[in-house]
Amino acid sequence: MFEIWDERGREQGLTLPELQQRLHNYQGDVMVRYLNRLGLPSTLFLTVAQGQAYQRFKAGSPKLDWEWLAQAMHTVHVSEIKMQQLNNALP
Protein backbone atom coordinates (compact mmCIF):
# COMPACT_ATOMS: atom_id res chain seq x y z
CA MET A 1 0.00 0.00 0.00
CA PHE A 2 1.09 3.52 -0.72
CA GLU A 3 0.64 6.97 0.81
CA ILE A 4 0.78 10.20 -1.18
CA TRP A 5 1.69 13.50 0.47
CA ASP A 6 1.22 16.74 -1.43
CA GLU A 7 0.20 20.35 -0.76
CA ARG A 8 -3.41 19.22 -0.28
CA GLY A 9 -2.58 16.70 2.42
CA ARG A 10 -2.26 12.94 2.59
CA GLU A 11 -4.01 10.05 0.92
CA GLN A 12 -3.25 6.54 2.12
CA GLY A 13 -4.13 2.92 1.46
CA LEU A 14 -3.55 3.09 -2.29
CA THR A 15 -2.69 0.05 -4.37
CA LEU A 16 -0.11 0.34 -7.15
CA PRO A 17 -2.75 0.76 -9.89
CA GLU A 18 -4.53 3.41 -7.79
CA LEU A 19 -1.23 5.24 -7.24
CA GLN A 20 -0.54 5.18 -10.98
CA GLN A 21 -4.00 6.60 -11.70
CA ARG A 22 -3.67 9.38 -9.08
CA LEU A 23 -0.27 10.43 -10.37
CA HIS A 24 -1.35 10.30 -14.01
CA ASN A 25 -3.95 12.99 -13.25
CA TYR A 26 -1.63 15.08 -11.05
CA GLN A 27 0.76 17.99 -11.71
CA GLY A 28 3.51 19.01 -9.29
CA ASP A 29 5.62 17.55 -6.51
CA VAL A 30 4.57 14.64 -4.31
CA MET A 31 6.10 12.39 -1.69
CA VAL A 32 5.17 8.70 -1.90
CA ARG A 33 5.73 6.39 1.06
CA TYR A 34 5.57 2.61 1.08
CA LEU A 35 7.11 -0.42 2.79
CA ASN A 36 10.03 -1.91 0.88
CA ARG A 37 10.69 -5.65 0.45
CA LEU A 38 12.34 -5.78 3.87
CA GLY A 39 9.26 -4.23 5.46
CA LEU A 40 11.04 -0.93 6.11
CA PRO A 41 9.50 2.46 5.25
CA SER A 42 10.75 4.00 2.01
CA THR A 43 10.09 7.37 0.43
CA LEU A 44 10.07 8.55 -3.17
CA PHE A 45 10.13 12.25 -4.02
CA LEU A 46 8.48 12.70 -7.39
CA THR A 47 7.70 15.51 -9.78
CA VAL A 48 4.69 14.77 -11.97
CA ALA A 49 4.41 16.56 -15.31
CA GLN A 50 2.08 15.72 -18.21
CA GLY A 51 1.10 12.41 -16.62
CA GLN A 52 4.69 11.23 -16.10
CA ALA A 53 6.31 10.72 -12.67
CA TYR A 54 9.99 11.73 -12.44
CA GLN A 55 12.33 10.99 -9.51
CA ARG A 56 13.31 14.39 -8.11
CA PHE A 57 16.55 13.64 -6.29
CA LYS A 58 17.98 10.98 -8.59
CA ALA A 59 20.64 12.10 -11.08
CA GLY A 60 18.98 13.33 -14.25
CA SER A 61 15.45 13.05 -12.75
CA PRO A 62 14.58 9.82 -14.62
CA LYS A 63 11.02 8.62 -15.10
CA LEU A 64 9.76 6.38 -12.31
CA ASP A 65 10.18 2.73 -13.25
CA TRP A 66 6.81 1.22 -12.32
CA GLU A 67 8.04 -2.37 -12.74
CA TRP A 68 10.88 -1.69 -10.32
CA LEU A 69 8.46 -0.15 -7.82
CA ALA A 70 6.13 -3.17 -8.06
CA GLN A 71 9.05 -5.47 -7.20
CA ALA A 72 10.46 -3.16 -4.53
CA MET A 73 7.34 -3.03 -2.38
CA HIS A 74 6.66 -5.30 0.58
CA THR A 75 3.92 -7.83 -0.01
CA VAL A 76 1.86 -8.50 3.07
CA HIS A 77 -0.15 -11.69 3.11
CA VAL A 78 -3.68 -11.73 4.50
CA SER A 79 -2.63 -14.18 7.23
CA GLU A 80 0.07 -11.73 8.42
CA ILE A 81 -2.48 -8.91 8.60
CA LYS A 82 -4.91 -11.07 10.58
CA MET A 83 -2.15 -12.06 13.03
CA GLN A 84 -1.17 -8.41 13.51
CA GLN A 85 -4.80 -7.45 14.13
CA LEU A 86 -5.20 -10.35 16.59
CA ASN A 87 -2.01 -9.39 18.45
CA ASN A 88 -3.13 -5.76 18.64
CA ALA A 89 -6.53 -6.78 20.01
CA LEU A 90 -5.12 -8.88 22.86
CA PRO A 91 -4.68 -7.09 26.20
Biopython code that builds the backbone (N, CA, C, O; Angstrom):
import numpy as np
from Bio.PDB.StructureBuilder import StructureBuilder

atoms = [
    (1, "MET", "N", (0.836, -1.178, 0.000)),
    (1, "MET", "CA", (0.000, 0.000, 0.000)),
    (1, "MET", "C", (0.883, 1.243, 0.000)),
    (1, "MET", "O", (2.008, 1.235, 0.498)),
    (2, "PHE", "N", (0.343, 2.293, -0.566)),
    (2, "PHE", "CA", (1.091, 3.522, -0.722)),
    (2, "PHE", "C", (0.366, 4.689, -0.063)),
    (2, "PHE", "O", (-0.856, 4.687, 0.088)),
    (3, "GLU", "N", (1.159, 5.684, 0.323)),
    (3, "GLU", "CA", (0.641, 6.967, 0.806)),
    (3, "GLU", "C", (1.178, 8.047, -0.111)),
    (3, "GLU", "O", (2.330, 7.990, -0.542)),
    (4, "ILE", "N", (0.343, 9.033, -0.411)),
    (4, "ILE", "CA", (0.783, 10.200, -1.175)),
    (4, "ILE", "C", (0.653, 11.421, -0.271)),
    (4, "ILE", "O", (-0.371, 11.624, 0.383)),
    (5, "TRP", "N", (1.698, 12.219, -0.247)),
    (5, "TRP", "CA", (1.688, 13.497, 0.473)),
    (5, "TRP", "C", (1.909, 14.600, -0.557)),
    (5, "TRP", "O", (2.864, 14.552, -1.332)),
    (6, "ASP", "N", (1.028, 15.585, -0.560)),
    (6, "ASP", "CA", (1.216, 16.745, -1.427)),
    (6, "ASP", "C", (0.707, 17.981, -0.705)),
    (6, "ASP", "O", (0.402, 17.928, 0.487)),
    (7, "GLU", "N", (0.614, 19.103, -1.428)),
    (7, "GLU", "CA", (0.203, 20.347, -0.765)),
    (7, "GLU", "C", (-1.233, 20.304, -0.267)),
    (7, "GLU", "O", (-1.627, 21.137, 0.550)),
    (8, "ARG", "N", (-2.018, 19.350, -0.742)),
    (8, "ARG", "CA", (-3.409, 19.222, -0.284)),
    (8, "ARG", "C", (-3.558, 18.302, 0.911)),
    (8, "ARG", "O", (-4.636, 18.228, 1.500)),
    (9, "GLY", "N", (-2.503, 17.605, 1.279)),
    (9, "GLY", "CA", (-2.584, 16.701, 2.422)),
    (9, "GLY", "C", (-2.087, 15.316, 2.075)),
    (9, "GLY", "O", (-1.162, 15.144, 1.283)),
    (10, "ARG", "N", (-2.728, 14.322, 2.693)),
    (10, "ARG", "CA", (-2.264, 12.944, 2.589)),
    (10, "ARG", "C", (-3.406, 12.040, 2.160)),
    (10, "ARG", "O", (-4.549, 12.199, 2.589)),
    (11, "GLU", "N", (-3.068, 11.091, 1.303)),
    (11, "GLU", "CA", (-4.008, 10.048, 0.924)),
    (11, "GLU", "C", (-3.289, 8.731, 1.139)),
    (11, "GLU", "O", (-2.146, 8.575, 0.710)),
    (12, "GLN", "N", (-3.933, 7.788, 1.791)),
    (12, "GLN", "CA", (-3.253, 6.543, 2.120)),
    (12, "GLN", "C", (-4.078, 5.343, 1.713)),
    (12, "GLN", "O", (-5.250, 5.465, 1.357)),
    (13, "GLY", "N", (-3.444, 4.167, 1.771)),
    (13, "GLY", "CA", (-4.130, 2.920, 1.457)),
    (13, "GLY", "C", (-4.311, 2.674, -0.030)),
    (13, "GLY", "O", (-5.234, 1.967, -0.437)),
    (14, "LEU", "N", (-3.429, 3.257, -0.849)),
    (14, "LEU", "CA", (-3.547, 3.095, -2.294)),
    (14, "LEU", "C", (-2.790, 1.864, -2.779)),
    (14, "LEU", "O", (-1.688, 1.578, -2.312)),
    (15, "THR", "N", (-3.385, 1.145, -3.710)),
    (15, "THR", "CA", (-2.690, 0.049, -4.373)),
    (15, "THR", "C", (-1.809, 0.654, -5.466)),
    (15, "THR", "O", (-1.899, 1.849, -5.746)),
    (16, "LEU", "N", (-0.970, -0.156, -6.075)),
    (16, "LEU", "CA", (-0.110, 0.344, -7.146)),
    (16, "LEU", "C", (-0.922, 0.897, -8.319)),
    (16, "LEU", "O", (-0.614, 1.988, -8.798)),
    (17, "PRO", "N", (-1.948, 0.188, -8.799)),
    (17, "PRO", "CA", (-2.755, 0.764, -9.895)),
    (17, "PRO", "C", (-3.447, 2.074, -9.493)),
    (17, "PRO", "O", (-3.554, 2.988, -10.311)),
    (18, "GLU", "N", (-3.911, 2.173, -8.255)),
    (18, "GLU", "CA", (-4.531, 3.415, -7.789)),
    (18, "GLU", "C", (-3.511, 4.551, -7.725)),
    (18, "GLU", "O", (-3.823, 5.689, -8.073)),
    (19, "LEU", "N", (-2.296, 4.242, -7.282)),
    (19, "LEU", "CA", (-1.228, 5.240, -7.245)),
    (19, "LEU", "C", (-0.919, 5.729, -8.660)),
    (19, "LEU", "O", (-0.785, 6.931, -8.891)),
    (20, "GLN", "N", (-0.808, 4.804, -9.595)),
    (20, "GLN", "CA", (-0.539, 5.180, -10.982)),
    (20, "GLN", "C", (-1.633, 6.108, -11.521)),
    (20, "GLN", "O", (-1.339, 7.096, -12.194)),
    (21, "GLN", "N", (-2.874, 5.791, -11.225)),
    (21, "GLN", "CA", (-3.996, 6.604, -11.700)),
    (21, "GLN", "C", (-3.964, 7.998, -11.082)),
    (21, "GLN", "O", (-4.151, 8.994, -11.781)),
    (22, "ARG", "N", (-3.724, 8.071, -9.756)),
    (22, "ARG", "CA", (-3.670, 9.378, -9.084)),
    (22, "ARG", "C", (-2.560, 10.249, -9.672)),
    (22, "ARG", "O", (-2.761, 11.434, -9.934)),
    (23, "LEU", "N", (-1.391, 9.647, -9.874)),
    (23, "LEU", "CA", (-0.267, 10.430, -10.369)),
    (23, "LEU", "C", (-0.443, 10.805, -11.838)),
    (23, "LEU", "O", (0.044, 11.853, -12.265)),
    (24, "HIS", "N", (-1.116, 9.985, -12.604)),
    (24, "HIS", "CA", (-1.353, 10.300, -14.010)),
    (24, "HIS", "C", (-2.171, 11.593, -14.148)),
    (24, "HIS", "O", (-1.979, 12.362, -15.089)),
    (25, "ASN", "N", (-3.080, 11.815, -13.202)),
    (25, "ASN", "CA", (-3.954, 12.990, -13.247)),
    (25, "ASN", "C", (-3.445, 14.145, -12.387)),
    (25, "ASN", "O", (-4.198, 15.074, -12.096)),
    (26, "TYR", "N", (-2.188, 14.099, -11.982)),
    (26, "TYR", "CA", (-1.629, 15.083, -11.049)),
    (26, "TYR", "C", (-0.555, 15.910, -11.754)),
    (26, "TYR", "O", (0.061, 15.459, -12.719)),
    (27, "GLN", "N", (-0.342, 17.125, -11.256)),
    (27, "GLN", "CA", (0.757, 17.986, -11.714)),
    (27, "GLN", "C", (1.450, 18.536, -10.481)),
    (27, "GLN", "O", (0.779, 19.061, -9.591)),
    (28, "GLY", "N", (2.769, 18.433, -10.398)),
    (28, "GLY", "CA", (3.506, 19.013, -9.286)),
    (28, "GLY", "C", (4.347, 17.996, -8.543)),
    (28, "GLY", "O", (4.639, 16.910, -9.045)),
    (29, "ASP", "N", (4.731, 18.378, -7.328)),
    (29, "ASP", "CA", (5.616, 17.549, -6.505)),
    (29, "ASP", "C", (4.820, 16.755, -5.481)),
    (29, "ASP", "O", (3.880, 17.267, -4.873)),
    (30, "VAL", "N", (5.207, 15.502, -5.301)),
    (30, "VAL", "CA", (4.570, 14.636, -4.312)),
    (30, "VAL", "C", (5.637, 13.801, -3.612)),
    (30, "VAL", "O", (6.731, 13.583, -4.131)),
    (31, "MET", "N", (5.280, 13.347, -2.425)),
    (31, "MET", "CA", (6.096, 12.393, -1.692)),
    (31, "MET", "C", (5.262, 11.118, -1.592)),
    (31, "MET", "O", (4.098, 11.158, -1.192)),
    (32, "VAL", "N", (5.861, 9.997, -1.955)),
    (32, "VAL", "CA", (5.170, 8.703, -1.902)),
    (32, "VAL", "C", (5.895, 7.823, -0.901)),
    (32, "VAL", "O", (7.108, 7.635, -0.989)),
    (33, "ARG", "N", (5.144, 7.284, 0.053)),
    (33, "ARG", "CA", (5.725, 6.391, 1.062)),
    (33, "ARG", "C", (5.136, 5.001, 0.905)),
    (33, "ARG", "O", (3.967, 4.830, 0.559)),
    (34, "TYR", "N", (5.987, 4.008, 1.174)),
    (34, "TYR", "CA", (5.572, 2.607, 1.085)),
    (34, "TYR", "C", (6.543, 1.766, 1.913)),
    (34, "TYR", "O", (7.581, 2.262, 2.351)),
    (35, "LEU", "N", (6.208, 0.512, 2.122)),
    (35, "LEU", "CA", (7.111, -0.420, 2.789)),
    (35, "LEU", "C", (7.888, -1.171, 1.718)),
    (35, "LEU", "O", (7.301, -1.707, 0.778)),
    (36, "ASN", "N", (9.210, -1.207, 1.861)),
    (36, "ASN", "CA", (10.029, -1.913, 0.881)),
    (36, "ASN", "C", (9.991, -3.424, 1.140)),
    (36, "ASN", "O", (9.303, -3.884, 2.052)),
    (37, "ARG", "N", (10.718, -4.177, 0.351)),
    (37, "ARG", "CA", (10.691, -5.650, 0.447)),
    (37, "ARG", "C", (11.108, -6.167, 1.816)),
    (37, "ARG", "O", (10.712, -7.261, 2.218)),
    (38, "LEU", "N", (11.904, -5.382, 2.530)),
    (38, "LEU", "CA", (12.336, -5.776, 3.871)),
    (38, "LEU", "C", (11.324, -5.377, 4.941)),
    (38, "LEU", "O", (11.504, -5.679, 6.121)),
    (39, "GLY", "N", (10.263, -4.697, 4.521)),
    (39, "GLY", "CA", (9.257, -4.233, 5.464)),
    (39, "GLY", "C", (9.614, -2.910, 6.113)),
    (39, "GLY", "O", (8.995, -2.516, 7.102)),
    (40, "LEU", "N", (10.615, -2.213, 5.565)),
    (40, "LEU", "CA", (11.044, -0.927, 6.110)),
    (40, "LEU", "C", (10.412, 0.214, 5.310)),
    (40, "LEU", "O", (10.217, 0.086, 4.101)),
    (41, "PRO", "N", (10.090, 1.334, 5.976)),
    (41, "PRO", "CA", (9.497, 2.463, 5.245)),
    (41, "PRO", "C", (10.479, 3.056, 4.244)),
    (41, "PRO", "O", (11.664, 3.221, 4.534)),
    (42, "SER", "N", (9.965, 3.368, 3.072)),
    (42, "SER", "CA", (10.753, 4.001, 2.014)),
    (42, "SER", "C", (9.976, 5.188, 1.467)),
    (42, "SER", "O", (8.747, 5.223, 1.523)),
    (43, "THR", "N", (10.706, 6.152, 0.940)),
    (43, "THR", "CA", (10.091, 7.368, 0.431)),
    (43, "THR", "C", (10.623, 7.689, -0.956)),
    (43, "THR", "O", (11.824, 7.605, -1.211)),
    (44, "LEU", "N", (9.716, 8.055, -1.845)),
    (44, "LEU", "CA", (10.074, 8.552, -3.167)),
    (44, "LEU", "C", (9.626, 10.000, -3.257)),
    (44, "LEU", "O", (8.506, 10.332, -2.868)),
    (45, "PHE", "N", (10.489, 10.859, -3.765)),
    (45, "PHE", "CA", (10.126, 12.245, -4.021)),
    (45, "PHE", "C", (9.983, 12.377, -5.531)),
    (45, "PHE", "O", (10.943, 12.194, -6.279)),
    (46, "LEU", "N", (8.778, 12.694, -5.959)),
    (46, "LEU", "CA", (8.480, 12.704, -7.386)),
    (46, "LEU", "C", (7.990, 14.068, -7.847)),
    (46, "LEU", "O", (7.362, 14.812, -7.094)),
    (47, "THR", "N", (8.290, 14.375, -9.094)),
    (47, "THR", "CA", (7.695, 15.511, -9.783)),
    (47, "THR", "C", (6.858, 14.926, -10.906)),
    (47, "THR", "O", (7.356, 14.146, -11.718)),
    (48, "VAL", "N", (5.590, 15.300, -10.952)),
    (48, "VAL", "CA", (4.693, 14.771, -11.975)),
    (48, "VAL", "C", (4.401, 15.889, -12.979)),
    (48, "VAL", "O", (3.953, 16.975, -12.611)),
    (49, "ALA", "N", (4.664, 15.600, -14.239)),
    (49, "ALA", "CA", (4.413, 16.555, -15.310)),
    (49, "ALA", "C", (3.845, 15.806, -16.510)),
    (49, "ALA", "O", (4.407, 14.801, -16.944)),
    (50, "GLN", "N", (2.733, 16.297, -17.040)),
    (50, "GLN", "CA", (2.082, 15.718, -18.211)),
    (50, "GLN", "C", (1.859, 14.218, -18.058)),
    (50, "GLN", "O", (2.070, 13.453, -18.999)),
    (51, "GLY", "N", (1.432, 13.805, -16.873)),
    (51, "GLY", "CA", (1.097, 12.407, -16.619)),
    (51, "GLY", "C", (2.275, 11.490, -16.366)),
    (51, "GLY", "O", (2.087, 10.285, -16.198)),
    (52, "GLN", "N", (3.496, 12.032, -16.334)),
    (52, "GLN", "CA", (4.692, 11.225, -16.099)),
    (52, "GLN", "C", (5.295, 11.560, -14.746)),
    (52, "GLN", "O", (5.423, 12.732, -14.393)),
    (53, "ALA", "N", (5.668, 10.532, -13.983)),
    (53, "ALA", "CA", (6.312, 10.719, -12.674)),
    (53, "ALA", "C", (7.825, 10.631, -12.854)),
    (53, "ALA", "O", (8.345, 9.666, -13.414)),
    (54, "TYR", "N", (8.525, 11.666, -12.364)),
    (54, "TYR", "CA", (9.987, 11.729, -12.437)),
    (54, "TYR", "C", (10.563, 11.732, -11.024)),
    (54, "TYR", "O", (9.990, 12.349, -10.126)),
    (55, "GLN", "N", (11.683, 11.055, -10.815)),
    (55, "GLN", "CA", (12.326, 10.985, -9.506)),
    (55, "GLN", "C", (13.148, 12.253, -9.289)),
    (55, "GLN", "O", (14.137, 12.491, -9.984)),
    (56, "ARG", "N", (12.729, 13.061, -8.320)),
    (56, "ARG", "CA", (13.305, 14.385, -8.114)),
    (56, "ARG", "C", (14.781, 14.386, -7.751)),
    (56, "ARG", "O", (15.550, 15.154, -8.329)),
    (57, "PHE", "N", (15.195, 13.550, -6.815)),
    (57, "PHE", "CA", (16.547, 13.637, -6.286)),
    (57, "PHE", "C", (17.497, 12.587, -6.853)),
    (57, "PHE", "O", (18.579, 12.373, -6.305)),
    (58, "LYS", "N", (17.109, 11.937, -7.933)),
    (58, "LYS", "CA", (17.984, 10.975, -8.586)),
    (58, "LYS", "C", (18.643, 11.683, -9.775)),
    (58, "LYS", "O", (17.989, 12.469, -10.461)),
    (59, "ALA", "N", (19.898, 11.420, -10.019)),
    (59, "ALA", "CA", (20.645, 12.105, -11.080)),
    (59, "ALA", "C", (19.886, 12.077, -12.405)),
    (59, "ALA", "O", (19.516, 11.010, -12.895)),
    (60, "GLY", "N", (19.663, 13.233, -12.968)),
    (60, "GLY", "CA", (18.975, 13.334, -14.249)),
    (60, "GLY", "C", (17.463, 13.275, -14.164)),
    (60, "GLY", "O", (16.791, 13.355, -15.192)),
    (61, "SER", "N", (16.911, 13.137, -12.973)),
    (61, "SER", "CA", (15.455, 13.046, -12.753)),
    (61, "SER", "C", (14.783, 12.068, -13.726)),
    (61, "SER", "O", (13.923, 12.469, -14.511)),
    (62, "PRO", "N", (15.172, 10.791, -13.677)),
    (62, "PRO", "CA", (14.581, 9.820, -14.620)),
    (62, "PRO", "C", (13.106, 9.562, -14.310)),
    (62, "PRO", "O", (12.623, 9.832, -13.210)),
    (63, "LYS", "N", (12.412, 9.033, -15.311)),
    (63, "LYS", "CA", (11.021, 8.616, -15.101)),
    (63, "LYS", "C", (10.999, 7.507, -14.062)),
    (63, "LYS", "O", (11.937, 6.714, -13.968)),
    (64, "LEU", "N", (9.932, 7.456, -13.289)),
    (64, "LEU", "CA", (9.758, 6.384, -12.315)),
    (64, "LEU", "C", (9.551, 5.067, -13.058)),
    (64, "LEU", "O", (8.726, 4.982, -13.968)),
    (65, "ASP", "N", (10.291, 4.062, -12.671)),
    (65, "ASP", "CA", (10.179, 2.727, -13.252)),
    (65, "ASP", "C", (9.117, 1.959, -12.460)),
    (65, "ASP", "O", (9.378, 1.485, -11.354)),
    (66, "TRP", "N", (7.933, 1.846, -13.032)),
    (66, "TRP", "CA", (6.812, 1.224, -12.320)),
    (66, "TRP", "C", (7.050, -0.263, -12.063)),
    (66, "TRP", "O", (6.602, -0.787, -11.043)),
    (67, "GLU", "N", (7.739, -0.946, -12.960)),
    (67, "GLU", "CA", (8.036, -2.368, -12.742)),
    (67, "GLU", "C", (8.975, -2.535, -11.552)),
    (67, "GLU", "O", (8.803, -3.441, -10.736)),
    (68, "TRP", "N", (9.968, -1.653, -11.460)),
    (68, "TRP", "CA", (10.883, -1.690, -10.319)),
    (68, "TRP", "C", (10.113, -1.460, -9.019)),
    (68, "TRP", "O", (10.320, -2.166, -8.033)),
    (69, "LEU", "N", (9.217, -0.458, -9.029)),
    (69, "LEU", "CA", (8.456, -0.153, -7.821)),
    (69, "LEU", "C", (7.584, -1.340, -7.411)),
    (69, "LEU", "O", (7.471, -1.640, -6.223)),
    (70, "ALA", "N", (6.973, -2.008, -8.371)),
    (70, "ALA", "CA", (6.129, -3.174, -8.064)),
    (70, "ALA", "C", (6.949, -4.265, -7.382)),
    (70, "ALA", "O", (6.450, -4.940, -6.482)),
    (71, "GLN", "N", (8.195, -4.444, -7.801)),
    (71, "GLN", "CA", (9.050, -5.471, -7.201)),
    (71, "GLN", "C", (9.688, -5.005, -5.900)),
    (71, "GLN", "O", (10.081, -5.826, -5.072)),
    (72, "ALA", "N", (9.793, -3.697, -5.714)),
    (72, "ALA", "CA", (10.461, -3.157, -4.526)),
    (72, "ALA", "C", (9.560, -3.115, -3.305)),
    (72, "ALA", "O", (10.045, -3.027, -2.177)),
    (73, "MET", "N", (8.257, -3.177, -3.520)),
    (73, "MET", "CA", (7.345, -3.028, -2.377)),
    (73, "MET", "C", (7.164, -4.332, -1.613)),
    (73, "MET", "O", (7.284, -5.427, -2.162)),
    (74, "HIS", "N", (6.873, -4.173, -0.333)),
    (74, "HIS", "CA", (6.664, -5.299, 0.577)),
    (74, "HIS", "C", (5.282, -5.881, 0.328)),
    (74, "HIS", "O", (4.290, -5.153, 0.304)),
    (75, "THR", "N", (5.220, -7.183, 0.144)),
    (75, "THR", "CA", (3.920, -7.834, -0.013)),
    (75, "THR", "C", (3.517, -8.427, 1.327)),
    (75, "THR", "O", (4.236, -9.240, 1.908)),
    (76, "VAL", "N", (2.371, -8.010, 1.797)),
    (76, "VAL", "CA", (1.855, -8.501, 3.067)),
    (76, "VAL", "C", (0.749, -9.498, 2.763)),
    (76, "VAL", "O", (-0.190, -9.193, 2.027)),
    (77, "HIS", "N", (0.863, -10.660, 3.320)),
    (77, "HIS", "CA", (-0.148, -11.694, 3.115)),
    (77, "HIS", "C", (-1.306, -11.476, 4.082)),
    (77, "HIS", "O", (-1.121, -10.938, 5.174)),
    (78, "VAL", "N", (-2.481, -11.890, 3.681)),
    (78, "VAL", "CA", (-3.682, -11.731, 4.500)),
    (78, "VAL", "C", (-3.489, -12.360, 5.868)),
    (78, "VAL", "O", (-3.946, -11.801, 6.864)),
    (79, "SER", "N", (-2.824, -13.508, 5.948)),
    (79, "SER", "CA", (-2.627, -14.181, 7.229)),
    (79, "SER", "C", (-1.764, -13.317, 8.156)),
    (79, "SER", "O", (-1.998, -13.290, 9.364)),
    (80, "GLU", "N", (-0.767, -12.609, 7.603)),
    (80, "GLU", "CA", (0.070, -11.728, 8.423)),
    (80, "GLU", "C", (-0.752, -10.579, 8.981)),
    (80, "GLU", "O", (-0.590, -10.203, 10.142)),
    (81, "ILE", "N", (-1.639, -10.015, 8.157)),
    (81, "ILE", "CA", (-2.482, -8.910, 8.602)),
    (81, "ILE", "C", (-3.406, -9.375, 9.720)),
    (81, "ILE", "O", (-3.569, -8.678, 10.722)),
    (82, "LYS", "N", (-4.009, -10.547, 9.556)),
    (82, "LYS", "CA", (-4.914, -11.071, 10.582)),
    (82, "LYS", "C", (-4.168, -11.308, 11.894)),
    (82, "LYS", "O", (-4.701, -11.020, 12.966)),
    (83, "MET", "N", (-2.939, -11.830, 11.821)),
    (83, "MET", "CA", (-2.148, -12.064, 13.029)),
    (83, "MET", "C", (-1.822, -10.741, 13.717)),
    (83, "MET", "O", (-1.885, -10.647, 14.943)),
    (84, "GLN", "N", (-1.474, -9.714, 12.929)),
    (84, "GLN", "CA", (-1.170, -8.410, 13.510)),
    (84, "GLN", "C", (-2.399, -7.837, 14.192)),
    (84, "GLN", "O", (-2.302, -7.286, 15.288)),
    (85, "GLN", "N", (-3.558, -7.963, 13.550)),
    (85, "GLN", "CA", (-4.800, -7.454, 14.130)),
    (85, "GLN", "C", (-5.122, -8.208, 15.420)),
    (85, "GLN", "O", (-5.538, -7.598, 16.406)),
    (86, "LEU", "N", (-4.935, -9.524, 15.420)),
    (86, "LEU", "CA", (-5.204, -10.346, 16.590)),
    (86, "LEU", "C", (-4.268, -9.953, 17.727)),
    (86, "LEU", "O", (-4.706, -9.797, 18.867)),
    (87, "ASN", "N", (-2.976, -9.793, 17.420)),
    (87, "ASN", "CA", (-2.009, -9.394, 18.450)),
    (87, "ASN", "C", (-2.324, -8.020, 19.013)),
    (87, "ASN", "O", (-2.148, -7.793, 20.210)),
    (88, "ASN", "N", (-2.783, -7.101, 18.177)),
    (88, "ASN", "CA", (-3.129, -5.763, 18.644)),
    (88, "ASN", "C", (-4.381, -5.761, 19.499)),
    (88, "ASN", "O", (-4.547, -4.899, 20.362)),
    (89, "ALA", "N", (-5.269, -6.728, 19.264)),
    (89, "ALA", "CA", (-6.528, -6.784, 20.005)),
    (89, "ALA", "C", (-6.368, -7.425, 21.384)),
    (89, "ALA", "O", (-7.190, -7.194, 22.271)),
    (90, "LEU", "N", (-5.326, -8.220, 21.570)),
    (90, "LEU", "CA", (-5.117, -8.876, 22.856)),
    (90, "LEU", "C", (-4.623, -7.879, 23.892)),
    (90, "LEU", "O", (-3.824, -6.996, 23.581)),
    (91, "PRO", "N", (-5.111, -8.024, 25.151)),
    (91, "PRO", "CA", (-4.676, -7.085, 26.205)),
    (91, "PRO", "C", (-3.232, -7.294, 26.618)),
    (91, "PRO", "O", (-2.730, -6.583, 27.489)),
]
sb = StructureBuilder()
sb.init_structure("model")
sb.init_model(0)
sb.init_chain("A")
sb.init_seg("    ")
for serial, (resi, resn, name, xyz) in enumerate(atoms, 1):
    if name == "N":
        sb.init_residue(resn, " ", resi, " ")
    sb.init_atom(name, np.array(xyz, "f"), 0.0, 1.0, " ", f" {name:<3s}", serial, name[0])
structure = sb.get_structure()
